[in-house]
Amino acid sequence: MKKIDYLAIKDYLIQAVLADTGLQLIACHLAEQLGYPIIYIDKQFHVLFHSDPAQIKDFYWQNSIASGSCSYEFISTVQQLSAFQKGKKQDAFFELTCPIDSSTKWIKPITLTPNHYGYLIALKNQSQLSAQELEILGLFSQIIRKEGKKNPALADDSPTDSVILSYLDGSAARKQKEAFFLRQKNKLQGPFRLLFLSLLSYDIQKDSRSILRQKLLATFPQAKILFYQESLLLLLENQNQPFVVSEAFTYYLSKSKLHLIIGDSFRQIEQIKPQYERLLQTESFLSPQNFPVYGTSISPENQTNLADSISFSEDFSVLTPSTPPLIWEQDYSLWHLFAYLEKKGKINHFLLPEIFDLAEHDKKYNTSYLPTLKAYLQCHQNRIETAKSLYIHRNTLQYRLRKMREDFHLPLEKPAFVLNALVSISYLDYRRRDEK
């Protein structure tokens, strides 16, 4: 093993800065002197520069350099590692091992601007970084930071991605007068649709490395795909046609335990931030038990009777559908309204106290009036279908309905009551999501 001349390396770095040597050449020289590969990726996990590919033996990183980006499987895996979540908040190297690749990585987060950052990666297996190595790589980090402030190609994303991220980050207002920004903005043609895909639940199969990217590109060939706040965002343009996803892609999502949240159509790119916030809130609603009163997770163009897609147990608090792979944001519109009204302190103005009395009675006396009422209203007051959905005899249903009329004074046939009752029952679903 050759002896490393750290003084010579530091002298080289000084000369490289004075000569305005490119970061790729500096990375190649450092990797040759230190004896291990060096890679730099941005916050989107794109590979921006790296040392000599011939020095990189890890098959995964060879593919990442060739494609110019880390796989979504790698991103999903490292996002779930506590070492990464803790280390990325520090201004120091931290060690990371990942089952996707075979290399031990030493990673240093580098902030270029408030909204732009990246990671310097040293693929050094087994041993710790020495104090001299940390000093050398720290100096290189400073060079990267300095270069990022003057080189938009390093500190920024692709032009149109930059426009999208500027609106998401809230920094677009100060760029609106820039001719370049306006030109890139005008290239984005509405109507738009934003899709949200969290990678934190991704069940990665041994044979599925880089499969998710291929599936997304095949299904949405024109989509702009961004990694943002630990999730994938897909922006679709010119959305004048009904939104359709193939059964094969839906099956793949289900098999991989992924859930694609589909936002409503919007016309101006300036609306992307509130759209994203609604998708993020929708994602917070999801669990295997949570499902709204209205909607069936089917495309709005093909919705069916909700009673056909949800089974009920005798316990009202347990709805038993599995969370579907395709989630339509508009299916949760009522829950978004509840969240807004709660924030304003006005939710009680829109709820029926009788429904809460019914729920309290069920809890206290172990009865099943509320799930019966819910099924009855969702089945459009069809007693035969209601009894089938609850797996009870029609005489049992008749008894429960009569008790609700006589003991709780519920006007079951009045249209105004039906709507208000469904809203109140849905609010109970919304509130109980945190109890499960």
TAKA-V875826 format. One record per residue. N is the residue number from 0. RES is the residue in three letters. SS is DSSP state (h for helix, s for strand, l for the rest). PHI is phi in radians with two decimals (none if undefined). OMEGA is omega in whole degrees, -180 to 180 (999 if undefined). Layout:
N;RES;SS;PHI;OMEGA  N;RES;SS;PHI;OMEGA
This chain:
0;MET;l;none;-176  1;LYS;l;-1.28;178  2;LYS;l;-1.37;-178  3;ILE;l;-1.60;178  4;ASP;l;-1.62;-175  5;TYR;h;-1.18;178  6;LEU;h;-1.12;179  7;ALA;h;-1.15;179  8;ILE;h;-1.15;179  9;LYS;h;-1.12;177  10;ASP;h;-1.11;178  11;TYR;h;-1.07;-179  12;LEU;h;-1.09;178  13;ILE;h;-1.09;180  14;GLN;h;-1.13;-180  15;ALA;h;-1.14;178  16;VAL;h;-1.15;-179  17;LEU;h;-1.13;-178  18;ALA;l;-1.54;-179  19;ASP;l;1.00;179  20;THR;l;-1.18;-179  21;GLY;l;-1.16;-178  22;LEU;h;-1.11;179  23;GLN;h;-1.11;179  24;LEU;h;-1.15;178  25;ILE;h;-1.10;180  26;ALA;h;-1.06;179  27;CYS;h;-1.10;-179  28;HIS;h;-1.14;-180  29;LEU;h;-1.09;-180  30;ALA;h;-1.10;178  31;GLU;h;-1.13;-178  32;GLN;h;-1.32;-177  33;LEU;h;-1.47;175  34;GLY;l;1.63;177  35;TYR;l;-2.65;-176  36;PRO;l;-1.18;177  37;ILE;s;-2.28;-177  38;ILE;s;-2.36;174  39;TYR;s;-2.16;177  40;ILE;s;-2.12;179  41;ASP;s;-1.62;-176  42;LYS;l;-1.16;176  43;GLN;l;-1.52;-178  44;PHE;l;1.13;171  45;HIS;s;-1.50;176  46;VAL;s;-1.43;-177  47;LEU;s;-1.61;173  48;PHE;s;-2.73;-174  49;HIS;s;-2.84;176  50;SER;l;-1.39;-175  51;ASP;l;-0.94;180  52;PRO;h;-1.00;-180  53;ALA;h;-1.11;-180  54;GLN;h;-1.42;-176  55;ILE;l;-1.59;-176  56;LYS;l;-1.65;-178  57;ASP;l;-1.18;-176  58;PHE;h;-1.08;-179  59;TYR;h;-1.08;-177  60;TRP;h;-1.26;172  61;GLN;h;-1.07;179  62;ASN;h;-1.17;-179  63;SER;h;-1.14;178  64;ILE;h;-1.17;180  65;ALA;h;-1.12;-179  66;SER;h;-1.51;-180  67;GLY;l;1.47;-177  68;SER;s;-2.78;173  69;CYS;l;-1.23;178  70;SER;l;-1.29;177  71;TYR;h;-1.16;176  72;GLU;h;-1.14;177  73;PHE;h;-1.14;180  74;ILE;h;-1.03;-180  75;SER;h;-1.05;-177  76;THR;h;-1.17;-177  77;VAL;h;-1.20;178  78;GLN;h;-1.13;-179  79;GLN;l;-1.60;179  80;LEU;l;-1.53;-179  81;SER;h;-1.09;180  82;ALA;h;-1.09;179  83;PHE;h;-1.26;-179  84;GLN;h;-1.06;179  85;LYS;h;-1.35;-175  86;GLY;h;-1.21;-176  87;LYS;l;-1.22;179  88;LYS;l;-1.59;-177  89;GLN;l;-1.92;178  90;ASP;l;-1.79;-178  91;ALA;l;-2.73;177  92;PHE;s;-1.23;173  93;PHE;s;-2.35;-177  94;GLU;s;-1.54;-180  95;LEU;s;-2.53;171  96;THR;s;-2.02;-174  97;CYS;l;-2.42;-179  98;PRO;l;-1.17;-180  99;ILE;l;-1.24;179  100;ASP;l;-2.06;-176  101;SER;l;-1.74;-174  102;SER;l;-1.66;166  103;THR;s;-1.46;-174  104;LYS;s;-2.00;170  105;TRP;s;-1.93;-169  106;ILE;s;-2.08;175  107;LYS;s;-2.18;175  108;PRO;s;-1.19;179  109;ILE;s;-2.26;178  110;THR;s;-1.61;180  111;LEU;s;-1.61;174  112;THR;s;-2.44;-179  113;PRO;l;-0.94;-178  114;ASN;l;-1.85;-177  115;HIS;s;-2.34;-179  116;TYR;s;-2.65;179  117;GLY;s;-2.72;-177  118;TYR;s;-2.37;173  119;LEU;s;-1.57;-174  120;ILE;s;-2.07;173  121;ALA;s;-1.92;-178  122;LEU;l;-1.52;-180  123;LYS;l;-1.94;-177  124;ASN;l;-1.42;165  125;GLN;l;1.28;-171  126;SER;l;-1.67;177  127;GLN;l;-1.26;171  128;LEU;l;-1.43;180  129;SER;l;-1.31;179  130;ALA;h;-1.06;179  131;GLN;h;-1.18;178  132;GLU;h;-1.13;179  133;LEU;h;-1.05;179  134;GLU;h;-1.16;-180  135;ILE;h;-1.10;-179  136;LEU;h;-1.18;175  137;GLY;h;-1.14;176  138;LEU;h;-1.12;178  139;PHE;h;-1.12;177  140;SER;h;-1.06;179  141;GLN;h;-1.14;178  142;ILE;h;-1.13;178  143;ILE;h;-1.07;-179  144;ARG;h;-1.09;179  145;LYS;h;-1.14;-180  146;GLU;h;-1.14;-179  147;GLY;h;-1.10;-179  148;LYS;h;-1.28;-179  149;LYS;h;-1.94;-177  150;ASN;l;-2.05;-178  151;PRO;h;-1.01;-180  152;ALA;h;-1.11;179  153;LEU;h;-1.62;-174  154;ALA;h;-1.51;-175  155;ASP;l;-2.18;178  156;ASP;l;-1.64;175  157;SER;l;-1.05;-174  158;PRO;h;-0.93;-179  159;THR;h;-1.26;175  160;ASP;h;-1.06;179  161;SER;h;-1.08;177  162;VAL;h;-1.10;-179  163;ILE;h;-1.06;-179  164;LEU;h;-1.16;178  165;SER;h;-1.10;177  166;TYR;h;-1.24;179  167;LEU;h;-1.17;-178  168;ASP;h;-1.46;-179  169;GLY;l;1.42;-179  170;SER;l;-1.81;-176  171;ALA;l;-1.24;-174  172;ALA;h;-1.01;-178  173;ARG;h;-1.37;179  174;LYS;h;-1.78;-173  175;GLN;l;-1.06;-178  176;LYS;l;-1.54;-179  177;GLU;l;-1.39;-178  178;ALA;h;-1.08;-179  179;PHE;h;-1.10;180  180;PHE;h;-1.06;-178  181;LEU;h;-1.15;178  182;ARG;h;-1.12;-180  183;GLN;h;-1.18;178  184;LYS;h;-1.08;-178  185;ASN;h;-1.20;177  186;LYS;l;-1.32;179  187;LEU;l;-1.50;-174  188;GLN;l;-1.93;177  189;GLY;l;-1.47;1  190;PRO;l;-1.18;-178  191;PHE;s;-1.96;169  192;ARG;s;-2.48;-178  193;LEU;s;-1.86;177  194;LEU;s;-1.97;-175  195;PHE;s;-2.19;-179  196;LEU;s;-2.33;177  197;SER;s;-1.37;-180  198;LEU;l;-1.65;-173  199;LEU;l;-1.26;180  200;SER;l;-1.77;-173  201;TYR;l;-1.07;176  202;ASP;l;-1.62;-173  203;ILE;l;-1.47;177  204;GLN;l;-1.46;-177  205;LYS;l;-1.07;-176  206;ASP;l;-1.76;-172  207;SER;l;-2.02;178  208;ARG;l;-1.13;180  209;SER;l;1.22;-179  210;ILE;h;-1.26;-176  211;LEU;h;-1.04;179  212;ARG;h;-1.04;180  213;GLN;h;-1.09;-180  214;LYS;h;-1.12;-179  215;LEU;h;-1.14;-179  216;LEU;h;-1.16;178  217;ALA;h;-1.27;-178  218;THR;h;-1.41;-179  219;PHE;l;-2.21;-174  220;PRO;l;-1.08;-178  221;GLN;l;-1.72;-175  222;ALA;l;-1.28;170  223;LYS;s;-1.63;-174  224;ILE;s;-1.87;-180  225;LEU;s;-2.22;170  226;PHE;s;-1.62;-174  227;TYR;s;-2.46;177  228;GLN;l;0.88;174  229;GLU;l;1.24;177  230;SER;s;-2.42;175  231;LEU;s;-1.67;174  232;LEU;s;-1.99;177  233;LEU;s;-2.05;178  234;LEU;s;-1.79;178  235;LEU;s;-1.81;-180  236;GLU;l;-1.84;176  237;ASN;l;0.91;-176  238;GLN;l;-1.54;180  239;ASN;l;-1.64;-178  240;GLN;l;-1.77;176  241;PRO;l;-1.00;-177  242;PHE;l;-1.39;-178  243;VAL;l;-2.32;175  244;VAL;l;-2.16;-176  245;SER;l;-1.17;177  246;GLU;h;-1.11;-179  247;ALA;h;-1.12;179  248;PHE;h;-1.21;177  249;THR;h;-1.07;178  250;TYR;h;-1.11;179  251;TYR;h;-1.07;178  252;LEU;h;-1.04;-179  253;SER;h;-1.10;180  254;LYS;h;-1.11;-178  255;SER;l;-1.57;-180  256;LYS;l;1.05;177  257;LEU;l;-1.82;-180  258;HIS;l;-2.24;180  259;LEU;s;-1.67;180  260;ILE;s;-1.65;-173  261;ILE;s;-1.85;-178  262;GLY;s;-1.43;176  263;ASP;s;-1.29;177  264;SER;s;-1.24;175  265;PHE;s;-2.46;-168  266;ARG;l;-1.75;-176  267;GLN;l;-1.98;-180  268;ILE;h;-1.10;178  269;GLU;h;-1.09;-178  270;GLN;h;-1.53;-172  271;ILE;h;-1.19;-179  272;LYS;h;-1.15;176  273;PRO;h;-1.08;176  274;GLN;h;-1.12;178  275;TYR;h;-1.09;-179  276;GLU;h;-1.12;176  277;ARG;h;-1.19;177  278;LEU;h;-1.15;178  279;LEU;h;-1.11;178  280;GLN;h;-1.18;176  281;THR;h;-1.04;179  282;GLU;h;-1.07;179  283;SER;h;-1.23;179  284;PHE;h;-1.37;-167  285;LEU;l;-1.38;167  286;SER;l;-2.84;180  287;PRO;l;-1.00;-178  288;GLN;l;-1.69;-173  289;ASN;l;-1.50;174  290;PHE;l;-2.71;-173  291;PRO;l;-1.29;178  292;VAL;l;-1.09;-178  293;TYR;l;-1.71;175  294;GLY;l;1.63;-176  295;THR;l;-2.34;-176  296;SER;l;1.13;177  297;ILE;l;-1.79;178  298;SER;l;-0.89;179  299;PRO;h;-0.94;180  300;GLU;h;-1.31;-174  301;ASN;h;-2.31;-177  302;GLN;l;-1.25;178  303;THR;l;-2.12;179  304;ASN;l;-1.06;-179  305;LEU;h;-1.04;-178  306;ALA;h;-1.10;179  307;ASP;h;-1.35;-172  308;SER;l;-2.00;-179  309;ILE;l;-2.24;174  310;SER;l;-1.77;-176  311;PHE;s;-2.03;170  312;SER;l;-1.66;179  313;GLU;l;-1.17;178  314;ASP;l;-1.46;-176  315;PHE;l;-1.02;-173  316;SER;l;-1.31;-177  317;VAL;l;-2.03;168  318;LEU;s;-1.58;-169  319;THR;l;-2.11;169  320;PRO;l;-1.46;170  321;SER;l;-1.49;-179  322;THR;l;-1.12;-176  323;PRO;l;-1.28;-179  324;PRO;l;-1.23;178  325;LEU;s;-1.91;-179  326;ILE;s;-2.02;178  327;TRP;s;-1.65;-178  328;GLU;h;-0.96;-176  329;GLN;h;-1.18;174  330;ASP;h;-1.13;-178  331;TYR;h;-1.87;-178  332;SER;h;-1.00;-179  333;LEU;h;-1.13;179  334;TRP;h;-1.17;175  335;HIS;h;-1.08;178  336;LEU;h;-1.13;178  337;PHE;h;-1.05;-180  338;ALA;h;-1.06;179  339;TYR;h;-1.16;-179  340;LEU;h;-1.17;176  341;GLU;h;-1.10;180  342;LYS;h;-1.06;-180  343;LYS;h;-1.49;-180  344;GLY;l;1.25;-175  345;LYS;l;-2.08;-173  346;ILE;h;-1.11;-175  347;ASN;h;-1.14;180  348;HIS;h;-1.19;-172  349;PHE;h;-2.02;-175  350;LEU;l;-2.04;178  351;LEU;l;-1.64;178  352;PRO;h;-1.04;-178  353;GLU;h;-1.07;180  354;ILE;h;-1.18;178  355;PHE;h;-1.23;175  356;ASP;h;-1.11;179  357;LEU;h;-1.13;179  358;ALA;h;-1.10;179  359;GLU;h;-1.16;178  360;HIS;h;-1.11;178  361;ASP;h;-1.03;-179  362;LYS;h;-1.17;-175  363;LYS;h;-1.33;-173  364;TYR;h;-1.95;177  365;ASN;l;1.02;176  366;THR;l;-1.74;-174  367;SER;l;-2.31;-178  368;TYR;h;-1.21;-176  369;LEU;h;-1.17;176  370;PRO;h;-1.09;177  371;THR;h;-1.17;178  372;LEU;h;-1.08;-179  373;LYS;h;-1.07;180  374;ALA;h;-1.13;-179  375;TYR;h;-1.08;180  376;LEU;h;-1.25;-179  377;GLN;h;-1.23;176  378;CYS;l;-1.57;177  379;HIS;l;1.01;177  380;GLN;l;1.04;174  381;ASN;l;-1.56;-172  382;ARG;h;-1.22;179  383;ILE;h;-1.12;-180  384;GLU;h;-1.16;179  385;THR;h;-1.12;179  386;ALA;h;-1.06;178  387;LYS;h;-1.11;-177  388;SER;h;-1.16;-179  389;LEU;h;-1.66;-177  390;TYR;l;1.00;178  391;ILE;l;-2.26;178  392;HIS;l;-1.28;-179  393;ARG;h;-1.13;177  394;ASN;h;-1.14;177  395;THR;h;-1.13;177  396;LEU;h;-1.09;180  397;GLN;h;-1.04;-180  398;TYR;h;-1.10;-179  399;ARG;h;-1.13;180  400;LEU;h;-1.13;179  401;ARG;h;-1.12;179  402;LYS;h;-1.12;179  403;MET;h;-1.16;178  404;ARG;h;-1.24;-172  405;GLU;h;-1.44;-174  406;ASP;h;-1.52;-177  407;PHE;l;-1.93;175  408;HIS;l;0.99;180  409;LEU;l;-1.61;178  410;PRO;l;-1.41;-169  411;LEU;l;-1.10;-175  412;GLU;l;-1.65;-178  413;LYS;l;-1.35;-179  414;PRO;h;-0.98;-179  415;ALA;h;-1.11;179  416;PHE;h;-1.15;-178  417;VAL;h;-1.00;-179  418;LEU;h;-1.12;-178  419;ASN;h;-1.14;179  420;ALA;h;-1.17;178  421;LEU;h;-1.09;177  422;VAL;h;-1.10;-179  423;SER;h;-1.17;178  424;ILE;h;-1.15;178  425;SER;h;-1.09;178  426;TYR;h;-1.13;176  427;LEU;h;-1.11;174  428;ASP;h;-1.00;-178  429;TYR;h;-1.06;-178  430;ARG;h;-1.25;-176  431;ARG;h;-1.40;-179  432;ARG;h;-1.08;-178  433;ASP;h;-1.43;-178  434;GLU;h;-1.56;-174  435;LYS;l;-1.66;999
